[in-house]
Amino acid sequence: MVWHIHQPLFIPNDEVLRQIHESYRIIIQTHKSLAIPLTLNITGALLERFASLDPKIINDINELVQNNLLELTGTGYYHPMLPLLSESDAVAHIKKDKQLKKRIFSRAQLSGFWPTDLGWAPWLVPLLNEQKFQWVIVDSTSLTQANALPEWQEIRVGGHTVLSPQIESITFDDEVSTPYEMLLSDKKIIILVRNRDLSLTLSDHNKGIIYQEHLAEQFADEVAQKTTKNGILILAEDGERINTQTARGYQRILTALQKTSTITFSTPSKYLQKKPQLQHKYFPASTFQYDMAAWTQTMDDQAYLLYLNRAETTIRTLELSLGNNNNKKARAQLSKARESLLKAQDSGALFWKFHQRTRSPSWQYARDALHHAESGFSLMAKS
């Protein structure tokens, strides 16, 4: 079981506290009471807010970490869609997240990585390897594409005959439960696949992930049927899907799974300690929504991404221009610009369309990033 939790910076503290009490703590307490291990991905940005809003939730998580009931993963600090970033910005998010978790959870190994929105791109292989991650979770949509048999069909475009790819794919249940290895630039990483269909089987996005409590035993049977010997079946979703309404249903399904003789709960790292055979495979870019359209399709999305690119380019130019220059005021502006840019890269700014409370703060972070960088140039010119 893998749960991902995040709250963007534009979410007010009272809502974060409500999620802690009505969702996150329920997940932790349920697994503790049943002694069932889980994997938790929490963004550094949310963890930082936990420390000031409700430190006890950190203690609750740490207790399970110390008792080997909870494995924490690395991720992007401010929940960025990594395939949309430069490698340097991706590394900045990942390092910032890892440093905070290592400081708070001293016993956490952070061997695995959860990419925001399961946004995956092949260039992440060497990057994650260099950051000392051993495995990463991708969505089964990537595996489906990896299994595709592309064929070409002639179509008419603009009065011309051109070739258009026709993608057909067949993916078997045991393939979704197979651990893989991907190699790029002489670096490798283990790929674990989220079973998308099973993860969403009981979903009701208005009422909660396991609102259909009466289907718990039926679901457990289905999981058992799709569990393969020596394989790993990953169920993963947003932690906010568990709430006070669905807590009983979640406990019921865990209990049903626990009673199934063919199922053993484990964390990914513990499973990988058994050294399962890894199949080598290329995993193409993907997200939990299959492609990038949900983040890039509207004019507002594209305008925002263009502005972010402008801010990033200005920041990079300032970094190069400063070189060994010890202008402290200009460097202070550069530091502020970098941090504002990371905050502006929260994928929620793009995914939640046209909302005042999501778009306006994000645009402000982006403008702050650009303006701090421009101020840095002004200070250099005056020195």
C-alpha positions as CSV (number, residue, x, y, z in Angstrom):
1,M,0.0,0.0,0.0
2,V,1.4,3.4,-1.1
3,W,-0.2,6.7,0.0
4,H,0.8,10.0,-1.4
5,I,0.0,13.2,0.5
6,H,0.5,16.9,-0.4
7,Q,-1.2,20.2,0.2
8,P,-0.1,23.2,-2.0
9,L,1.1,26.4,-0.4
10,F,-2.1,28.1,-1.4
11,I,-4.2,25.8,0.8
12,P,-4.8,27.6,4.2
13,N,-3.6,26.2,7.4
14,D,-7.1,25.3,8.7
15,E,-7.6,23.0,5.7
16,V,-4.3,21.4,6.3
17,L,-5.1,20.8,9.9
18,R,-8.5,19.3,8.9
19,Q,-6.7,16.9,6.5
20,I,-4.3,15.9,9.3
21,H,-7.1,15.0,11.7
22,E,-9.6,13.6,9.2
23,S,-7.3,11.8,6.8
24,Y,-3.5,11.5,7.4
25,R,-3.8,10.5,11.1
26,I,-6.5,7.9,10.3
27,I,-4.1,6.2,7.8
28,I,-1.3,6.1,10.2
29,Q,-3.4,4.8,13.1
30,T,-5.1,2.2,11.0
31,H,-1.8,0.7,9.9
32,K,-0.4,0.9,13.4
33,S,-3.4,-1.0,14.9
34,L,-3.3,-3.7,12.2
35,A,0.5,-3.9,12.2
36,I,0.4,-3.6,8.3
37,P,3.3,-1.9,6.7
38,L,2.8,0.9,4.3
39,T,4.7,3.3,2.1
40,L,4.2,7.0,2.5
41,N,5.1,9.8,0.1
42,I,4.8,13.2,1.7
43,T,6.2,16.3,0.0
44,G,8.8,18.3,1.9
45,A,6.6,21.4,1.6
46,L,3.7,19.6,3.5
47,L,6.1,18.1,6.0
48,E,7.5,21.5,6.8
49,R,3.9,22.7,7.6
50,F,3.4,19.7,9.8
51,A,6.3,20.8,11.9
52,S,4.6,24.1,12.7
53,L,0.9,23.1,12.7
54,D,0.8,19.7,14.3
55,P,4.2,18.2,15.3
56,K,2.5,15.1,16.8
57,I,1.7,13.8,13.3
58,I,5.5,13.8,12.7
59,N,6.0,11.7,15.9
60,D,3.3,9.3,14.8
61,I,5.0,8.8,11.4
62,N,8.4,8.5,13.0
63,E,7.1,5.8,15.4
64,L,6.1,3.6,12.4
65,V,9.4,4.3,10.7
66,Q,11.3,3.1,13.7
67,N,9.1,0.0,14.0
68,N,9.7,-0.9,10.3
69,L,6.0,-0.4,9.5
70,L,6.4,2.6,7.3
71,E,8.8,3.4,4.4
72,L,9.2,7.0,3.3
73,T,10.0,7.9,-0.3
74,G,11.7,10.9,-1.8
75,T,9.9,13.3,-4.1
76,G,9.9,16.8,-5.4
77,Y,9.7,19.3,-2.5
78,Y,7.0,21.6,-3.9
79,H,5.2,18.8,-5.9
80,P,6.5,19.7,-9.3
81,M,5.7,17.9,-12.5
82,L,9.3,16.8,-13.1
83,P,9.1,16.2,-16.9
84,L,8.3,19.9,-17.3
85,L,11.4,21.0,-15.4
86,S,15.1,21.5,-16.3
87,E,17.3,18.9,-14.7
88,S,18.9,21.5,-12.4
89,D,15.4,22.5,-11.0
90,A,14.4,18.9,-10.6
91,V,17.6,18.2,-8.6
92,A,16.9,21.3,-6.5
93,H,13.5,20.0,-5.6
94,I,14.7,16.5,-4.9
95,K,17.7,17.5,-2.8
96,K,15.6,20.0,-0.7
97,D,13.0,17.2,0.0
98,K,15.6,14.6,0.9
99,Q,17.6,16.9,3.2
100,L,14.4,17.8,5.2
101,K,13.3,14.2,5.6
102,K,16.8,13.0,6.6
103,R,16.9,15.8,9.3
104,I,13.4,14.9,10.7
105,F,13.5,11.1,10.2
106,S,17.0,10.1,11.0
107,R,16.3,6.4,10.4
108,A,14.5,6.8,7.1
109,Q,16.5,5.2,4.3
110,L,14.7,7.0,1.4
111,S,15.6,4.3,-1.1
112,G,12.6,4.9,-3.3
113,F,11.1,7.8,-5.2
114,W,7.6,8.9,-6.0
115,P,7.4,11.3,-8.9
116,T,4.7,14.0,-8.6
117,D,1.5,12.9,-10.4
118,L,3.6,9.8,-11.5
119,G,5.1,12.1,-14.1
120,W,7.9,10.1,-15.6
121,A,10.5,10.8,-18.2
122,P,13.6,8.6,-19.2
123,W,16.1,11.3,-18.3
124,L,15.1,10.8,-14.6
125,V,17.0,7.5,-14.6
126,P,20.5,8.9,-14.3
127,L,19.3,11.8,-12.2
128,L,17.6,9.6,-9.6
129,N,20.6,7.2,-9.6
130,E,23.0,10.0,-8.9
131,Q,20.7,11.1,-6.0
132,K,21.2,7.6,-4.5
133,F,17.6,6.3,-5.1
134,Q,17.3,2.6,-5.9
135,W,13.7,2.4,-7.2
136,V,10.9,4.5,-8.5
137,I,7.2,4.0,-9.0
138,V,5.6,4.7,-12.4
139,D,2.0,4.3,-13.5
140,S,0.9,1.2,-15.5
141,T,0.2,3.7,-18.4
142,S,3.9,3.8,-19.0
143,L,4.1,0.0,-19.1
144,T,1.2,-0.1,-21.5
145,Q,3.1,2.2,-23.8
146,A,6.3,0.2,-23.4
147,N,4.4,-2.9,-24.6
148,A,3.0,-1.0,-27.6
149,L,3.4,-2.4,-31.1
150,P,3.4,0.8,-33.3
151,E,2.0,0.5,-36.8
152,W,1.7,3.2,-39.4
153,Q,-1.3,4.3,-41.2
154,E,-1.5,6.8,-44.1
155,I,-3.7,9.9,-43.4
156,R,-4.3,13.2,-45.2
157,V,-3.0,16.3,-43.6
158,G,-3.1,19.7,-45.4
159,G,-3.6,18.0,-48.8
160,H,-0.6,15.6,-48.2
161,T,-0.4,12.0,-47.4
162,V,1.6,11.4,-44.2
163,L,2.2,8.5,-41.8
164,S,0.3,8.5,-38.5
165,P,1.3,6.0,-35.7
166,Q,-1.4,3.6,-34.6
167,I,-0.6,2.3,-31.1
168,E,-1.9,-1.1,-30.0
169,S,-0.8,-2.6,-26.7
170,I,-1.5,-5.7,-24.6
171,T,-0.4,-5.9,-21.0
172,F,-0.9,-8.9,-18.8
173,D,-1.5,-8.9,-15.1
174,D,1.8,-10.5,-14.2
175,E,3.6,-7.8,-16.2
176,V,2.2,-5.1,-13.9
177,S,3.5,-7.0,-10.8
178,T,7.0,-7.5,-12.3
179,P,10.0,-5.5,-11.1
180,Y,12.0,-3.9,-14.0
181,E,15.3,-2.2,-14.5
182,M,15.9,0.7,-16.8
183,L,19.3,1.9,-18.0
184,L,20.3,5.2,-19.4
185,S,23.7,6.9,-19.6
186,D,25.3,3.9,-17.8
187,K,23.0,4.6,-14.8
188,K,20.2,2.3,-13.8
189,I,17.2,2.3,-11.6
190,I,14.5,-0.3,-10.6
191,I,11.1,0.5,-12.0
192,L,8.0,-0.6,-9.9
193,V,4.6,-0.3,-11.6
194,R,1.5,0.9,-9.9
195,N,-1.5,-1.2,-10.7
196,R,-3.7,1.6,-11.9
197,D,-6.9,-0.4,-12.4
198,L,-6.9,-2.0,-9.0
199,S,-5.9,1.2,-7.3
200,L,-8.9,2.9,-8.7
201,T,-11.4,0.0,-8.5
202,L,-13.2,1.3,-5.4
203,S,-12.7,5.0,-6.1
204,D,-15.5,7.5,-5.7
205,H,-13.7,10.8,-6.1
206,N,-16.5,12.7,-4.4
207,K,-17.0,10.5,-1.4
208,G,-13.6,8.8,-0.9
209,I,-11.3,6.1,-2.2
210,I,-13.0,3.2,-0.4
211,Y,-16.5,4.5,0.0
212,Q,-17.9,1.2,-1.5
213,E,-17.2,-0.7,1.8
214,H,-19.5,-3.6,0.8
215,L,-17.1,-4.5,-2.0
216,A,-14.1,-5.0,0.4
217,E,-14.1,-8.8,0.4
218,Q,-14.8,-8.9,-3.4
219,F,-11.9,-6.5,-3.9
220,A,-9.6,-8.6,-1.7
221,D,-10.4,-11.7,-3.9
222,E,-9.6,-9.7,-7.0
223,V,-6.3,-8.6,-5.6
224,A,-5.5,-12.2,-4.6
225,Q,-6.2,-13.4,-8.1
226,K,-3.9,-10.8,-9.7
227,T,-1.1,-11.4,-7.1
228,T,1.8,-13.3,-8.7
229,K,4.4,-15.4,-7.0
230,N,7.6,-13.5,-6.5
231,G,5.9,-10.4,-7.8
232,I,4.9,-7.1,-6.2
233,L,1.4,-5.6,-6.6
234,I,1.4,-1.9,-5.9
235,L,-1.8,-0.1,-4.8
236,A,-1.3,3.6,-4.6
237,E,-3.5,6.7,-4.4
238,D,-3.8,10.1,-2.8
239,G,-4.1,9.9,1.0
240,E,-6.9,12.5,1.0
241,R,-9.2,9.8,-0.3
242,I,-9.3,8.4,3.2
243,N,-11.5,10.4,5.5
244,T,-13.8,10.0,8.5
245,Q,-16.5,8.6,6.2
246,T,-14.3,6.0,4.6
247,A,-12.0,5.0,7.5
248,R,-14.1,2.0,8.4
249,G,-14.1,0.8,4.8
250,Y,-10.4,1.1,4.6
251,Q,-9.8,-0.9,7.7
252,R,-12.3,-3.5,6.4
253,I,-10.4,-3.9,3.1
254,L,-7.0,-4.2,4.9
255,T,-8.4,-6.8,7.2
256,A,-9.9,-8.7,4.2
257,L,-6.5,-8.6,2.4
258,Q,-4.7,-9.6,5.6
259,K,-6.9,-12.8,5.8
260,T,-6.0,-13.8,2.2
261,S,-3.3,-16.5,2.4
262,T,-1.7,-15.6,-0.9
263,I,-1.0,-12.0,0.0
264,T,1.8,-10.7,2.2
265,F,2.1,-7.0,2.9
266,S,5.5,-5.4,2.3
267,T,7.3,-2.2,1.6
268,P,9.1,-2.0,-1.8
269,S,12.5,-1.9,-0.3
270,K,11.8,-4.9,1.9
271,Y,10.5,-6.8,-1.2
272,L,13.6,-5.9,-3.2
273,Q,15.9,-7.2,-0.4
274,K,14.9,-10.7,-1.7
275,K,16.7,-9.9,-4.9
276,P,13.9,-10.7,-7.4
277,Q,14.8,-11.1,-11.0
278,L,14.6,-7.8,-12.8
279,Q,13.5,-7.5,-16.4
280,H,15.2,-4.9,-18.5
281,K,12.7,-2.6,-20.2
282,Y,12.4,0.9,-21.6
283,F,9.7,3.0,-19.9
284,P,8.5,5.9,-22.0
285,A,7.4,9.2,-20.6
286,S,4.0,9.1,-18.9
287,T,1.7,10.4,-16.1
288,F,-1.2,9.0,-14.1
289,Q,-3.3,10.7,-16.7
290,Y,-1.4,9.0,-19.5
291,D,0.0,12.1,-21.1
292,M,0.6,15.8,-20.3
293,A,-2.6,17.3,-21.6
294,A,-4.1,17.8,-18.1
295,W,-1.2,20.2,-17.3
296,T,-0.6,21.8,-20.6
297,Q,-3.7,21.9,-22.8
298,T,-5.2,25.3,-22.1
299,M,-4.0,28.8,-23.1
300,D,-3.6,29.7,-19.5
301,D,-1.4,26.6,-18.9
302,Q,0.8,27.5,-21.8
303,A,1.1,31.2,-20.8
304,Y,2.1,30.2,-17.3
305,L,4.7,27.7,-18.5
306,L,6.1,30.3,-20.9
307,Y,6.4,32.8,-18.0
308,L,8.1,30.2,-15.8
309,N,10.6,29.5,-18.6
310,R,11.3,33.3,-18.8
311,A,11.9,33.4,-15.1
312,E,14.1,30.3,-15.1
313,T,16.2,31.7,-18.1
314,T,16.7,35.0,-16.3
315,I,17.7,33.2,-13.1
316,R,20.2,31.0,-15.0
317,T,21.7,34.0,-16.7
318,L,22.1,35.8,-13.4
319,E,23.9,32.8,-11.9
320,L,26.3,32.8,-14.8
321,S,26.8,36.5,-14.7
322,L,27.6,36.5,-11.0
323,G,30.3,33.9,-11.4
324,N,32.8,34.6,-8.6
325,N,31.3,38.0,-8.0
326,N,30.8,38.4,-4.2
327,N,28.0,40.9,-4.5
328,K,26.1,39.8,-1.4
329,K,22.9,41.8,-2.2
330,A,22.7,40.4,-5.8
331,R,23.3,36.9,-4.4
332,A,20.5,37.4,-1.9
333,Q,18.2,38.2,-4.7
334,L,19.3,35.2,-6.6
335,S,18.6,32.9,-3.6
336,K,15.1,34.5,-3.3
337,A,14.5,34.0,-7.0
338,R,15.4,30.3,-6.9
339,E,13.1,29.6,-4.0
340,S,10.2,31.5,-5.6
341,L,10.7,29.6,-8.8
342,L,10.5,26.2,-7.0
343,K,7.3,27.3,-5.3
344,A,5.8,28.4,-8.6
345,Q,6.5,24.9,-10.0
346,D,3.8,23.1,-7.9
347,S,1.9,21.0,-10.5
348,G,-1.4,22.0,-8.7
349,A,-1.0,25.4,-10.3
350,L,-1.6,23.8,-13.7
351,F,-3.8,20.8,-12.8
352,W,-6.5,22.9,-11.1
353,K,-7.8,25.0,-13.9
354,F,-8.8,28.6,-13.7
355,H,-9.3,28.7,-9.9
356,Q,-8.5,32.1,-8.2
357,R,-7.0,30.5,-5.2
358,T,-4.7,28.2,-7.2
359,R,-3.6,30.3,-10.2
360,S,-3.2,33.8,-8.5
361,P,-0.7,32.7,-5.8
362,S,1.2,30.6,-8.4
363,W,1.4,33.5,-10.8
364,Q,2.7,35.7,-7.9
365,Y,5.5,33.2,-7.1
366,A,6.5,33.2,-10.7
367,R,6.5,37.0,-10.9
368,D,8.5,37.1,-7.6
369,A,11.1,34.8,-9.1
370,L,11.5,36.9,-12.2
371,H,11.6,40.2,-10.3
372,H,14.1,39.0,-7.8
373,A,16.4,37.9,-10.6
374,E,16.0,41.2,-12.4
375,S,16.7,43.0,-9.1
376,G,19.9,40.9,-8.9
377,F,21.0,42.3,-12.3
378,S,20.3,45.9,-11.2
379,L,22.4,45.4,-8.1
380,M,25.2,44.0,-10.2
381,A,25.1,47.0,-12.5
382,K,25.4,49.4,-9.5
383,S,28.4,47.7,-8.0
